[in-house]
């Protein structure tokens, strides 16, 4: 693999087309008017943008085919939410989203690294426990282990925990036939909890004071997670109108919670 080239299985990267600014604007106009094929052309015409973004990950342990697929997801999100009326280039908006998707994938698929010396200590403790049990007929207490290795007692548990596989925060821990409870549901961040409650109350009050259409769009976008195009189709208006109403709604909410 060349230093500044990303090789993707099944794709001749030299033959990928690149859209110019005029063609891009025309395709977005078609897309915002409901032309689904225009979206596909926008994606295919910007795959080089994904490849150029992936260059910085060439020397990582991750499969570039996988990273390319993840990067394309970021590109699709950028196209779905891009507001061409702002005068920005698509690449300016898309690169951070592509990078974000790739970095999130890498973070979620990277194991927690534990110092080798800690693991070595854990193996020594286990051998000591086995020998002590064989000689004395009972397991050693933490105090006995700490004296044998001249370490604080808390380091015993820390060392032994290093041999355990990390658990995902999305690991299901309970299900009684209804909603599944995940580990993440049991993890609470109590920092600035009162401040968060005050902000939530202020947001709720603000949502009650803005126009109904503004409220509907904010809830659809930031709570339900719909794209501007999806909202536009449901409300029977253009994506550009949704974008303008969304910006106005956010500004109105900001004013109300100050």
C-alpha positions in Angstrom: 0.0 0.0 0.0 1.4 3.4 -1.0 2.0 5.9 1.7 -0.6 8.4 0.4 -3.0 5.9 -1.1 -5.9 4.0 0.4 -6.6 0.6 -1.2 -10.2 -0.7 -0.9 -11.1 -4.2 -2.0 -13.3 -4.3 -5.1 -12.9 -0.6 -5.9 -10.5 0.9 -8.4 -9.9 4.2 -6.6 -8.3 5.7 -9.7 -11.7 5.5 -11.5 -13.8 7.2 -8.9 -15.4 10.4 -10.2 -15.2 13.7 -8.4 -18.0 16.2 -8.6 -17.3 19.9 -9.1 -19.1 22.7 -7.2 -21.7 23.4 -9.9 -22.7 19.7 -10.3 -22.8 19.3 -6.6 -25.2 22.2 -6.2 -27.4 20.9 -9.0 -27.6 17.5 -7.4 -28.5 18.9 -4.0 -31.3 20.9 -5.6 -32.6 17.7 -7.2 -32.2 15.8 -3.9 -34.0 18.5 -1.9 -36.9 18.2 -4.4 -37.2 14.5 -3.7 -34.9 12.9 -6.3 -33.5 9.9 -4.5 -31.2 9.1 -7.4 -29.5 12.4 -6.8 -28.5 11.3 -3.3 -26.9 8.2 -4.7 -24.9 10.4 -7.2 -23.8 12.7 -4.4 -22.5 9.7 -2.4 -20.7 8.1 -5.4 -19.3 11.5 -6.4 -17.7 12.1 -3.0 -16.2 8.7 -2.2 -12.7 10.3 -2.9 -13.4 12.6 0.0 -13.8 9.5 2.2 -10.6 8.0 0.9 -8.6 11.2 1.4 -9.9 11.4 5.0 -8.8 7.8 5.7 -5.2 8.5 4.7 -4.3 9.4 8.3 -5.4 5.9 9.4 -3.2 4.0 6.9 -0.8 2.8 9.6 -3.4 1.6 12.1 -4.2 -2.0 12.8 -7.8 -1.6 11.5 -8.9 -3.0 8.1 -9.2 -0.2 5.6 -12.2 -1.8 4.0 -14.1 -1.6 7.3 -13.0 2.0 7.9 -14.1 3.0 4.4 -17.6 1.6 5.0 -17.8 3.5 8.3 -16.5 6.6 6.6 -19.2 6.3 3.9 -21.8 6.3 6.7 -20.4 9.7 7.9 -20.6 11.0 4.3 -24.2 9.9 4.0 -25.1 11.7 7.2 -23.4 14.8 5.9 -25.3 14.7 2.6 -28.6 14.1 4.5 -28.1 17.1 6.8 -26.1 19.5 4.5 -27.7 22.9 4.0 -26.5 24.1 0.5 -28.1 27.5 1.1 -25.4 28.5 3.6 -22.7 28.7 0.8 -20.3 26.2 2.4 -18.6 23.5 0.4 -19.8 20.0 1.1 -16.3 18.8 1.9 -16.0 21.4 4.7 -19.1 20.0 6.3 -18.5 16.4 5.6 -14.9 15.8 6.7 -15.6 16.3 10.4 -18.6 13.9 10.2 -16.5 11.3 8.4 -13.7 11.6 10.9 -16.2 11.4 13.8 -17.7 8.1 12.5 -14.2 6.6 11.9 -12.8 7.7 15.3 -16.0 6.4 17.1 -15.6 3.0 15.4 -11.9 2.8 16.3 -12.7 3.8 19.9 -15.5 1.3 20.3 -13.3 -1.5 18.8 -10.1 -0.8 20.8 -9.5 -2.9 23.8 -8.4 -1.3 27.1 -4.7 -1.7 27.4 -3.3 -2.9 30.8 0.3 -2.6 31.8 2.2 -5.9 31.4 3.7 -5.6 34.9 0.2 -5.5 36.4 -0.7 -8.7 34.6 2.5 -10.3 35.7 1.7 -9.4 39.3 -1.8 -10.9 38.8 -0.4 -14.3 37.6 2.1 -14.4 40.6 -0.8 -13.7 43.0 -2.8 -16.6 41.5 0.2 -19.0 41.8 0.7 -17.9 45.4 -3.0 -18.5 46.2 -2.9 -22.0 44.6 0.3 -22.9 46.5 -1.0 -21.5 49.8 -4.3 -23.4 49.4 -2.4 -26.7 48.8 -0.1 -26.2 51.8 -2.6 -24.8 54.3 -6.0 -26.1 53.1 -7.5 -22.6 52.9 -7.1 -19.5 50.7 -4.8 -16.7 51.8 -6.4 -13.4 53.0 -5.6 -10.2 51.3 -3.4 -9.2 54.3 -1.3 -12.3 53.8 -0.9 -11.7 50.1 0.0 -8.0 50.6 2.7 -9.0 53.1 4.0 -11.7 50.8 4.4 -9.3 47.9 4.9 -6.1 49.9 2.1 -4.3 48.2 -1.1 -2.4 49.5 -4.2 -4.6 49.7 -6.1 -2.5 47.1 -3.4 -3.4 44.5 -4.4 -7.1 44.8 -7.9 -6.5 43.4 -6.6 -4.1 40.8 -4.1 -6.6 39.5 -6.6 -9.5 39.4 -9.2 -7.3 37.7 -6.7 -6.7 34.9 -7.2 -10.4 33.7 -10.9 -9.9 33.3 -12.4 -9.1 29.9 -13.9 -5.6 29.8 -17.7 -5.4 29.8 -19.5 -3.3 27.3 -21.7 -0.6 28.8 -24.4 -2.0 26.4 -24.2 -5.4 28.0 -27.7 -6.6 29.0 -27.8 -7.3 32.8 -31.5 -8.0 33.3 -34.5 -8.9 31.3 -37.8 -10.1 32.8 -39.6 -10.4 29.5 -40.1 -6.6 29.2 -37.6 -3.9 28.5 -34.0 -5.0 28.8 -31.8 -3.2 31.3 -28.3 -2.5 30.2 -25.2 -1.7 32.2 -25.3 1.9 30.9 -28.7 2.3 32.6 -27.1 1.7 36.0 -24.2 4.2 35.5 -25.0 7.6 36.7 -23.0 10.8 36.4 -23.9 12.8 39.5 -21.6 15.7 38.5 -23.5 19.0 38.2 -26.8 17.0 38.5 -28.7 19.9 39.9 -27.5 22.1 37.1 -28.6 19.6 34.5 -32.1 19.4 36.2 -32.4 23.2 36.1 -31.4 23.2 32.4 -34.0 20.5 31.6 -36.7 22.5 33.4 -35.8 25.6 31.4 -35.8 23.7 28.1 -39.2 22.3 28.8 -40.6 25.7 29.6 -39.0 27.2 26.5 -40.5 24.5 24.2 -43.9 25.4 25.5 -43.4 29.0 24.5 -42.1 28.7 20.9 -44.3 28.1 17.9 -45.9 24.6 17.5 -44.1 24.0 14.2 -40.7 25.0 15.7 -41.4 22.7 18.6 -42.3 19.8 16.3 -39.2 20.1 14.3 -36.8 20.4 17.3 -38.4 17.2 18.9 -38.2 15.3 15.5 -34.6 16.4 14.9 -33.0 16.1 18.3 -35.1 13.7 20.3 -36.5 11.3 17.6 -33.4 11.7 15.4 -35.1 12.3 12.0 -33.2 14.0 9.2 -34.4 17.3 7.7 -35.5 15.5 4.6 -37.6 13.1 6.5 -39.3 16.0 8.4 -39.8 17.9 5.2 -41.6 14.9 3.6 -43.8 14.5 6.6 -44.7 18.2 6.9 -45.1 18.8 3.2 -42.4 21.5 2.9 -38.9 21.8 1.5 -35.7 20.8 3.3 -34.6 24.4 3.1 -37.7 25.5 5.0 -37.1 22.9 7.6 -33.5 24.1 8.0 -34.6 27.8 8.4 -37.4 26.9 10.9 -34.9 24.7 12.9 -32.3 27.6 13.1 -35.1 30.0 14.2 -36.4 27.6 16.8 -32.9 27.0 18.3 -32.3 30.8 18.5 -35.7 31.3 20.2 -35.0 28.6 22.7 -31.6 30.1 23.5 -33.2 33.5 24.2 -35.8 31.9 26.5 -33.3 29.9 28.7 -30.9 32.8 29.2 
